[in-house]
Amino acid sequence: MRHCIVDAMVLWERPEPPERPAPTPLNREAIVRAAIRLADADGLEAVSLRKVAAELNVGPMRLYGYIDTKEDLLDLMVDALHAEIRPTGDGWRPMLRSLAEVTREVVHRHEWFADLIGGRPQLGPNALARGERVMSAMHDVDTDTVMPLVDAVNAYVIGAVRRETAERRAERETGLDEREWQSFYGPYLMRVFATGQFPALAAVIRDAKHLDADETFELGLDLLLDGFEARLARAEP
């Protein structure tokens, strides 16, 4: 998401307009919360300054004193959700596990968040507070290794939640849940595998334990953290 800069002042430093008598009080937080309600209900396509103004029962022009563009609004929405990401843990592994799990929970509550996380680091106050919380638990990790560990966990979470989100959206669009989709394509796969062209793939699909989304996420996270632990152990003097 882009850096919002106006007259060399980034979005987070920009003051709000002074309060003035009005039938409907307004501030930046109210605008952001209204936008989040719209996005939670109908996705990011439902978010515009005009629709937010209607949600707040104010004229659209009033919003421009607080927010210049829709991109500003999206930045503020993302930072507001970072306030919900409050991982806990004493030590790098509990903290990174909590970071992954709590971030996933927030995406499950706010599906549209999956479309906006990632990219350049978020620098809003809530994102920075989340970063400080994580960094403070990483005191037993070499400074040069801290960010690669955190970045790897974030990359894993982003990939996982985007896949889960895509699955939920496909289910809504097709009307088929995962089990129904598998039943529909199952006979086709059996015919293809019967040709003997894909023996390794057929063996895995036939014999491997099929995990649900929660089990898949936790196992993948364990594998990632186990790899970190082995790497850190090798690096110890």
Secondary structure as UniProt FT lines:
FT   STRAND          5..6
FT   TURN            7..8
FT   STRAND          9..10
FT   HELIX           11..13
FT   HELIX           28..42
FT   HELIX           44..46
FT   HELIX           49..56
FT   HELIX           60..63
FT   TURN            64..66
FT   HELIX           70..82
FT   TURN            83..84
FT   HELIX           92..109
FT   HELIX           111..115
FT   HELIX           125..136
FT   TURN            139..140
FT   HELIX           143..174
FT   HELIX           178..193
FT   TURN            194..196
FT   HELIX           199..207
FT   HELIX           213..235
//
